[in-house]
Amino acid sequence: MTYIARFNPYDMADEVISALATGRKKLLAHILKDLEMAVQSGDSQHLMVYGPRGMGKSFFMKYLKIAVDKEPELAGTQMIVLPEEQNNVSCTTDLVNMILARATGRSTDEVLTLWEETPEAWKESKQQLERYIHSKQEQVSNFLLIVVLENINDFLEKIQKDKVKESRFRKLLERTPGLCIIGASPKAGIDSDYNKRLFKAFKNYQLKPWAEEDYLNYFERRRRLQGSDEESKENREKRHRQRSKLRAISKYTGGSPRMAVILTDLLLEEDVLSTASTLYGLIDELTPYYQDLIKNMRPQGRKLFDTLIREGENKSQSELATKLGITQSAISKPFKWLQENGFIQGKKRSDSKHFSYAVAD
């Protein structure tokens, strides 16, 4: 039986990742082109892939690594993926030590966090990284070290409390030729604050929600992967019913690939009792997930989100503003934040030029 991981695609075989990759070909092509340009120019180009939890960031990073390893133009690169949980990384020196450990084949479990990031420790670690990259460039002239840093927002929140730490990370990005950091974040705009030292440090790409077509394509790929290609009248009718259910799922899950994985499991499951048990378990599993999402919203965004739910969905911006007793311009910024971070989505009304908004998932 093919193993499909819901939360850690790095446990999945490369051929399974390649067989199931859905709706990300354009994004993959853009990032591969950026990496090829970085190799050719020698300039430091850093990238950020963002999207809400469950949007498939880890899956995409594994998909990207497979593509990088196969791309002839990137044959001179080394791509490493740092552990998703990084409690031992509290400063840029810790991060560099993690990069060096993974790049040289050592266990990242051996990397201990610094009690204090001294100038001497920072200088030594950065020089070690520069020497490593230089030694590789002597072997391969267009060498590029690509580092995937998931949950980069957690790391940035730690260092942005200290201007010195923040400056060191900026220096790592700007003054380390041959290094490319690809961050993954559930939040949009984490380098958009003009007053921060990391302003516009990354080229940003959004992982967009799946459309109905993506759900259908994913289901067909899963079905083929499980060897369910037998053609018969009964099977065709069954697939037709399943595809009808998928169309409904695509609407009510907000285009979340993770939810597609879970709910496709249910569609492929024949045992009714097992399906019911999975659904009950899913409710328990997702309750803390959604609680965390709401807690992590910005205060004004949370007020808008709560009002949208309590007053009934499919409201326009102006209708929401009226309900709150304020002007539409007053809610425009937090409203945009909710959209960019995948909490709400809009649909154009048939009877006017305005959009109606509802909870995305």
N, C-alpha and C positions, 0 to 999 in steps of 0.2 A: 504493500500500500504506500502511495506517495505521501511523504510527510509535508504538511502545510502548516507553517508556524504563524500564529496570529500576531505575536508580539516581538519575536526575534528572528527575522528572516535570515540572519547570518548562520542560523542552524540548518537552513535549507540548502539542498544541493544546487550547484550552478545551473544544471540543465532544467531544474524545476523553476528556478527564478526566471530563466530565459523563456520558458514555455508559458509562464503565467503573466509576464510583464504586459501591462495594459495601460493605454492612455498616456504614456510618458515618452514616446519616441521623439517628439519635437523638442521637449526639454532636454533629453539626452543628447540630441544633435547639437543644440546650442552650447551645452557645457563642454562637450568634446571639442567643439570648434574653439572655445575659449582656452582650453588646455593646450591645443595644438598651437595657437597663437602665442601663448606664454612660452612654450618650448622654443618656438622660432625666434621670438624677440628677446628672450632672456629676462623680460620684465616680470615683476611680482604681481600676479593677478589673483585676487582672493574672491571667493564666491560664497554666497549665502542662499541656501534653499529653505524656504519657510512654508509652513502650512499647519493647520490645527492638528492636535493629537488624533491619530487614526488615519491621517491622510497619506501614509505610506512613505515617510521620510527614510526610515531604515531600509525598507525594501528598495527604494530608489538608489540609495547609496551602494547597496550590494549589486544592484543592476548596473550601476555606473562602473564599479570596480571590474565587473566581468567584461564590460565594453572596453575599458581602458586597457586591460590585459590583452585584448584581441586586436586593438587598433595599431596598425603598423607605424603610423605617424607618432605614436606615443610609446614606442618600444624602448626608448631611453628613460622612461619614467619609473619611479617607484611609488606605489600608492599604498598607504597604510591607513587602517581604521582604528582609532583609539576606542577603548571601552566606553560604553554608553554611560555607565555610572562612574563618576570620577571624584569621589570624596577625598582623594589624596591630592587633588589639584586645586590650590587656593591662590596661586599667583602664576605669573608667566614663566618663572624659573621652573616651577613644578611641571608646567605644560611642556616646556622644552625637554625636561628630563624624561617625560613620558614618551615624547616623540623619538628621542634617541634610543630609548629602550626598545620600542616597537620596531624602529628602523633597523636596528642591529641584531634583532632576533632574540633579545632578552625578554624575560617576563616583566610585564608592567606591575605585577604584584610586588616586585622588589623596590619599586619607586616609593619612597617615603616623603610625605609632605614636609616642607621646611617649616620650622618653628617661626623663623623670621627670614624674610627675603632680603638679604644684605646686598649691597652693590657688588661685592666681590663674588658672591654666589651667582648672581645674575650674569655678570661679565663672563665668568668661567663657563657656565652652561651655554650661553649664546656662542662663545668661541668654539666650543666642542661641536655644536650643531653646524657652524660655518665650516669647520675643518672636515666634518663628515661629508657635507655637500660638495666641498671642493675636491675631496678625494674621489668621489663618484664622478665629478665632472672631468677629472683627469682621465678616467676610463671611458666615459661617454660624454662627448662635448655638449650635447643638448640635454643633460640630465635635469630632471625636475622631480623634487620630492613633494608628493601630493598627500596632504594629511586631512583625513575626515574627522571632524570634531562634532559629534552629535550633542544636542542640548547645549549648544554654545551660549545660549542665553543665560544658563545657570552660571557658567564661567564668567561671562561679562558682568553679571550682577555682583559677583564677588569682587572683581577688580575695579569696577567703576566707583566703588566707595572710597578709593584711594587714588589720587591723581598720579602718584609716582608709579603705582602698579599699572594703571591704565596707559601711561606714557610708554612703559616698557613693552606692553603688548603692541602698541602702535609702531614702535621701533622694530619689533620682530617682524611685523607685516611689511613695513616699508624698506627695511635695510637688510633683508636676508635674501639675496639673489638665489634663485633656484628653489624657493619654497613657495608652495601654494596651499593655503588652508581653505578647505571647503566646510563651512559650518552648516548645521541643520538646526532650525529653531521653530518652535510652535508659534512664535510671535512675529508679527510683521514690524518692520521699521526699527529694529533695535540699534541701527547705526544712523538714524535719521535726525538725531538731536544735534543741532548746530553748535550747541555749547559744550558738547562732549568731544574728547580727543579722538574718538573713533568715528567721527562724522564721515559718512560715505567711504568707509574703509573696505566695503564689500560691494561686489556686483550682485544685486538681488534677483532671485528667481522664485516665483510662487508655484507651489504644488497645488494645482487647481482641483476642485472636486470632480469626481467622475460624472459624466453625463449618462443618460439612459443607455446609449450605445456601448459605453465602456462596461457597464454591468453585464449586458448581453454577451459581449465579446469575452469577458472574463469567465462567465458561466460556461461558454462553449469550450474554452481552453481547459477548464477544470474537467469538464465531461470527457474530452478527448484524452486528457492525461490519465484519467481513471479507466480508459479503455471502453468507454460507453458509446461506441460509434455504431453499434448494430442498428441497421435500418429495418423497421417494421412499422406497420400502421399503428400499433399500440405505442411504440416508442415515439413516433412522430407526434401523436396526440398528447402523450405525456410531456414531451418537450415544449409543445405549444402552451400547455397549462403552466409549466414552470416559467416560461418566458413572460407570460402574463403577470405572474407573481413578481418576477424580477422588475418589471416596469413600475409596479407599485412600490417595491423596496427602494428603487432608485430615487423615487420622489420623497419618501419619508425618512430616509437616512442621510439626507444632505450630501450625497455623493461621497460618503466615507468608504475608502477601499477596505479598511479593517472590518467595517460592518458587512461589506460585501462578502468577505471571506467567511465570516461567521454564519451569515444567512444563506450563503450558497451551500454550506455544510448541511443546513436544514433541508434545503430543496433536494439535495442528493440523497438524503436519509430516507429509507423506506419505512422504518419502524416508527409508528405514530407515537407510542409511549416514550421512545427515546427522544423524539423531536420535542415533545412537551417538556420533558425533563431538562433538555438543553435550553429551552426558552426560559423556564423558571430560573435556571442557573445564570442565564445571561442577564436577567433583571438584577440579581444580586451583584453580579460582577460589574455592571455598568453604573450602579447607583453611586459609589464613591467617585467614579470617573467623572460623572456630570457634576457632582458636588464640588469637586476640585476645580472644574472649568469655571463655574460660577464664582467661586471664591477668588479666583485669579483674575477676574475681570476688573478693569478700572472702575472706580466708584460711579462716575457719571454713566459709563456704559452699562453697568449693572442696573442702574435705575431705568434706563431706556429698555433694556432687555426685560426687566420685570414688568414694566408697563405694557409692553407689547404682548406678553403672555396673559396678563390679567384682563386687558381690555379686548382680547381676541385678536388673533393674527390677521394678516393681510390688511395692514394699515399703511398709509403713506407717511412720509416724514412729516408733512404738515399736520396730518391727523394726530400723530403722536405728540407733536409740539403743542397742539391745542389741548389735548388731554392733560398735559403737564402744566398748562398755563404759561408757556413761554414761547418765544419766537422760534421759527425753523432754523435760523442762523445759529441760535444758541446750542442746538443739538447736532449741528452738522459735523463737528469734529469727532465727538464720541460715537456718532452714528457711523461715520466712515471707518472708525477703528473696529467696530463690531463687524462690518462687512469684510474688511481686509483680513480679519482673524477668523473668518468662517463661522461666526455665530448666527448671522442672519443672511438671508438671500432675497433678492427682489425679482419680481416678474411684472412685465409691462401690462397695464390694464388694457382690456379690449375697447373700453369706452372713453379712454382719455390718454394723454401723453404721459401721465404719471405712473409710477411703479408702486406695487403693493409689496410689503415685506413680511416675511414670516421667519420663524426659527428654522435654521438650516438643518438641524439633526433632531 
